[in-house]
């Protein structure tokens, strides 16, 4: 018979701060006994983890919108789990929950961390575990509030989104179409672009990895793609990548355009952590446009509203949710994380930790 006293919790901790892409030297694998939750606490068995580009920033030392992961700490990660022991009146054994368990197999939530950690029950009738890490989870909430609150969409406008086949991008483009906008994506590779158009219903998708003709740079080809697919300019640009693609988009914006700065995955692993800023920023002045950053944690109190709306779109078929689910448990975390930075994942990247 399995008891808590016989269980072992395997974990991945941050051993050193990476320079460039994380390597095996940045991680430490540890294990410890699984303990009973304290009075008012909850013990969660982790089922799946969300792997996100933001994780790379959390490994860096320095001021940001959230404190960095400390050296020796369990690597921060959002996830879904099931309650296996509870001394909290709001949670019972068997409840499926979401929160920030970190990269480990069991999450012992202290009484003073229950609310702060975002621990909340989920209803798997609204979506699968992996969908709760995608459209119904942090990426979906990022796309929803980034578009609706920061982008302020109006029917008939043109939306451009980079990373269109990724977790946030797929939600942004589909939501824009539902709201009556023209949606143009940027993604890497013909398979992703075809999926974005044929399956998600985008009006067009530009392949930034498509080989350019001789004498033409890749970014010149992207700019030509923008001219072709955004002939009347861009009203909202939802940026997930930064760098050259951000510059290309700024060159196509309309008057009073809104640029939503969500992420800059092309810059996260630059040597020394130096990020290259936009060269075409004067386009903001000329077009009286606005560029604004957004962090999803600012909207946590409104998540239920967005989840209810998005679950409705999933149910009636107006929105699709694609996840790239990796197996191998927490041991597979370091290698799986790297998929984000070489574009290997197709859809929201999820790491399965345990079977339901």
C-alpha positions in Angstrom: 0.0 0.0 0.0 1.3 3.4 -1.0 1.4 6.0 1.8 2.8 9.5 1.9 5.6 8.3 4.1 6.9 6.0 1.3 6.7 8.7 -1.5 9.8 10.5 -2.8 9.6 13.9 -4.5 12.0 14.4 -7.4 12.8 18.0 -8.2 14.8 20.2 -10.6 16.5 23.2 -9.0 18.4 26.2 -10.5 22.1 25.5 -9.8 23.6 28.4 -11.7 22.4 31.4 -13.8 22.8 30.7 -17.5 24.6 32.7 -20.0 22.9 32.2 -23.3 20.9 29.0 -23.6 20.6 26.9 -20.4 22.8 23.9 -20.2 22.9 20.8 -17.9 25.3 22.8 -15.7 22.5 25.1 -14.8 20.3 22.4 -13.2 20.5 20.2 -10.1 18.3 17.1 -9.7 17.3 16.5 -6.1 14.9 14.4 -4.1 13.2 14.5 -0.7 10.6 12.7 1.2 6.9 13.7 0.7 5.5 15.2 3.8 2.0 15.6 5.1 0.6 19.1 4.5 0.6 21.5 7.5 -2.7 22.5 9.1 -4.4 24.7 6.5 -2.1 23.4 3.7 -2.6 21.2 0.7 -0.4 18.4 -0.9 -0.7 18.2 -4.7 0.6 15.5 -7.1 1.8 17.3 -10.2 0.3 16.0 -13.5 1.7 18.4 -16.0 3.8 21.5 -16.3 3.6 24.5 -18.5 6.9 25.4 -20.3 7.0 29.0 -21.3 9.6 31.4 -22.8 9.2 33.6 -19.7 11.1 30.9 -17.7 14.3 32.1 -19.3 13.9 35.5 -17.9 13.1 34.1 -14.4 16.5 32.6 -14.3 18.3 35.9 -14.6 19.3 38.0 -11.7 18.0 41.5 -11.6 14.8 43.5 -11.2 11.8 42.4 -13.2 8.0 42.1 -12.9 8.6 39.0 -10.7 11.6 38.1 -8.5 14.1 35.8 -10.1 14.3 32.1 -9.1 16.9 31.9 -6.4 19.9 29.6 -6.7 19.1 26.3 -5.2 15.4 26.8 -5.5 13.0 24.6 -7.3 12.6 26.0 -10.8 9.4 28.0 -11.1 6.7 26.7 -13.4 2.9 26.7 -13.7 1.1 23.4 -13.7 -1.9 21.3 -13.1 -2.2 18.6 -10.4 -4.5 16.6 -8.2 -4.9 17.0 -4.5 -3.7 13.9 -2.6 -3.9 15.3 0.9 -5.6 18.4 2.3 -6.0 20.2 5.6 -7.6 23.2 4.0 -11.4 23.5 3.9 -11.4 24.8 0.4 -9.8 21.7 -1.2 -10.5 18.0 -1.0 -8.6 14.9 -2.1 -9.2 14.3 -5.8 -9.7 18.0 -6.7 -7.9 19.0 -9.9 -6.0 22.2 -9.3 -3.9 24.8 -11.1 -1.1 27.0 -9.7 2.6 27.3 -9.6 4.0 24.0 -8.4 7.5 24.4 -9.9 9.4 21.6 -11.6 8.8 18.8 -9.1 6.5 15.7 -8.7 4.8 16.8 -5.5 3.9 20.3 -4.3 3.4 20.9 -0.6 1.5 24.2 -0.4 2.0 25.9 2.9 -1.0 27.6 4.6 0.3 31.1 3.9 1.0 30.2 0.3 -2.4 28.8 -0.7 -3.8 32.1 -2.0 -0.5 33.7 -2.9 0.5 30.7 -5.1 -2.7 31.0 -7.2 -3.9 27.5 -6.1 -7.4 27.1 -7.5 -9.7 24.3 -8.5 -10.3 23.6 -12.2 -13.2 22.0 -14.0 -12.0 19.5 -16.5 -15.4 19.4 -18.1 -14.4 22.7 -19.6 -11.2 21.4 -21.1 -8.5 18.8 -20.8 -5.5 19.1 -18.4 -3.3 20.3 -21.3 -6.0 22.8 -22.4 -5.9 24.2 -18.9 -2.3 25.0 -19.5 -3.0 26.6 -22.9 -6.2 28.4 -23.9 -7.7 28.1 -20.4 -4.4 28.8 -18.7 -1.7 31.4 -18.5 -1.0 31.6 -22.3 -4.7 31.9 -23.0 -5.2 34.6 -20.4 -2.1 36.4 -21.7 -3.6 36.4 -25.2 -7.0 37.4 -24.0 -6.1 40.4 -21.9 -3.2 41.4 -24.1 -5.5 41.7 -27.1 -8.7 42.9 -25.4 -7.3 45.3 -22.8 -4.1 46.5 -24.3 -4.8 46.0 -28.0 -8.4 47.3 -27.8 -9.6 45.6 -31.0 -12.2 47.0 -33.3 -14.1 44.9 -35.9 -12.6 45.4 -39.4 -9.1 46.2 -38.2 -5.9 44.2 -39.1 -4.1 42.3 -36.4 -0.6 41.0 -36.8 0.8 38.5 -34.3 4.3 36.9 -34.2 4.8 33.4 -32.8 1.4 32.7 -34.3 1.6 28.9 -33.9 2.7 29.2 -30.3 0.7 29.1 -27.1 -0.2 32.8 -26.9 -0.2 33.5 -30.7 -2.8 30.9 -31.5 -5.2 32.3 -29.0 -4.6 35.9 -30.1 -5.3 35.2 -33.7 -8.4 33.1 -33.2 -9.8 35.6 -30.7 -9.2 38.4 -33.2 -11.1 36.5 -35.9 -14.0 35.9 -33.4 -14.1 39.7 -32.7 -14.3 40.5 -36.4 -10.7 41.4 -37.2 -8.5 40.3 -40.0 -5.7 38.1 -38.5 -2.3 37.7 -40.0 0.3 35.5 -38.3 4.1 35.1 -38.5 5.4 31.6 -37.8 8.4 29.5 -38.6 8.1 26.8 -41.2 5.5 25.8 -43.8 3.7 23.2 -41.6 3.1 25.8 -38.9 1.9 28.5 -41.3 -0.4 26.0 -43.1 -1.9 25.0 -39.7 -2.4 28.6 -38.6 -4.4 29.4 -41.8 -6.2 26.1 -42.5 -7.0 25.0 -38.9 -7.1 28.2 -36.9 -8.7 30.3 -39.5 -6.1 33.1 -39.8 -6.4 35.1 -43.0 -2.7 34.7 -43.8 0.6 33.6 -42.3 4.2 34.7 -43.1 6.9 32.1 -42.9 9.9 33.8 -41.4 12.1 30.7 -42.0 11.3 30.5 -45.7 14.5 30.6 -47.7 14.9 34.1 -49.3 15.9 34.5 -53.0 19.5 35.2 -53.8 20.5 38.7 -52.8 17.5 39.1 -50.5 17.8 38.7 -46.7 15.3 36.7 -44.7 14.0 40.0 -43.1 13.5 41.6 -46.5 11.4 38.6 -47.4 9.4 39.1 -44.2 8.9 42.8 -45.0 7.6 41.8 -48.5 5.3 39.3 -46.9 3.9 42.1 -44.7 3.3 44.3 -47.7 1.5 41.5 -49.4 -0.7 40.3 -46.5 -1.2 43.7 -44.7 -1.6 46.0 -47.7 -3.6 48.5 -45.7 -1.2 48.4 -42.8 -1.4 47.0 -39.2 -3.7 48.3 -36.5 -2.6 46.0 -33.7 0.7 44.2 -33.6 1.0 41.6 -30.8 4.7 40.9 -30.3 6.0 37.7 -28.9 9.5 37.7 -30.4 11.1 41.2 -30.5 14.2 41.8 -32.7 14.0 42.1 -36.5 10.4 41.1 -36.7 9.3 43.8 -34.3 11.2 46.3 -36.5 9.5 45.0 -39.6 6.1 45.3 -38.0 6.7 48.8 -36.8 7.4 49.8 -40.5 3.8 48.8 -41.4 1.7 50.2 -38.5 -1.2 52.6 -39.1 -2.0 55.8 -37.4 -3.2 55.2 -33.8 -1.9 51.6 -34.0 -1.4 49.6 -30.7 1.7 47.5 -30.2 1.3 44.9 -27.5 4.7 43.9 -26.0 4.2 40.4 -24.6 7.6 38.8 -25.1 10.9 38.8 -27.0 11.9 35.2 -27.3 14.5 36.1 -30.0 16.4 38.1 -27.5 16.3 36.0 -24.3 19.5 34.1 -24.9 21.7 36.9 -26.2 25.2 37.0 -24.9 25.5 38.9 -21.7 21.7 39.2 -21.6 21.9 42.3 -23.8 18.6 42.9 -25.7 18.5 44.8 -29.0 15.7 47.4 -29.0 13.6 48.5 -31.9 15.3 50.6 -34.6 12.0 51.7 -36.1 10.6 53.2 -32.9 10.1 56.6 -34.5 7.2 55.1 -36.4 5.4 55.3 -33.1 5.7 59.1 -33.2 4.9 59.5 -36.9 1.8 57.4 -36.5 0.8 58.6 -33.1 0.9 54.9 -32.1 1.2 53.3 -28.7 3.5 50.5 -27.5 2.6 49.0 -24.2 3.9 46.0 -22.2 1.6 43.5 -20.5 2.1 41.0 -17.7 -0.6 38.4 -17.3 -0.4 38.4 -13.5 -1.9 41.9 -13.4 -5.3 40.3 -14.5 -5.6 37.4 -12.1 -8.8 38.6 -10.5 -10.5 38.7 -13.9 -9.3 35.2 -15.0 -12.7 33.6 -14.3 -14.4 36.0 -16.8 -11.9 35.1 -19.5 -11.9 31.4 -18.8 -15.7 31.3 -19.1 -15.7 33.1 -22.4 -12.8 31.0 -23.9 -14.3 27.7 -22.7 -17.5 28.7 -24.6 -15.4 29.2 -27.8 -13.8 25.8 -27.3 -17.1 24.1 -26.8 -18.8 25.6 -29.8 -15.7 25.0 -32.0 -14.8 28.6 -32.7 -11.5 28.1 -31.0 -9.0 25.3 -31.1 -6.2 24.5 -28.7 -3.1 22.6 -29.8 -0.6 21.3 -27.3 2.8 19.7 -27.8 3.0 17.3 -24.9 6.4 15.9 -24.0 6.9 12.9 -21.7 9.7 11.8 -19.5 8.8 13.5 -16.2 10.9 16.1 -14.4 14.1 14.5 -15.6 13.1 15.6 -19.2 12.6 19.2 -18.2 16.1 20.7 -19.2 16.0 19.2 -22.7 12.3 19.9 -23.2 12.7 23.5 -22.3 15.2 24.0 -25.1 12.5 23.2 -27.7 11.0 26.6 -27.0 14.2 28.4 -28.2 14.8 26.4 -31.4 11.2 26.5 -32.5 10.9 22.7 -32.3 7.6 22.8 -30.4 4.4 22.9 -32.4 1.7 24.5 -30.2 1.8 25.0 -26.4 4.7 23.1 -24.9 3.6 20.9 -21.9 5.6 18.4 -19.9 3.7 15.4 -18.6 4.9 14.6 -15.1 2.4 11.9 -14.2 -0.6 10.2 -15.7 -4.0 11.2 -14.4 
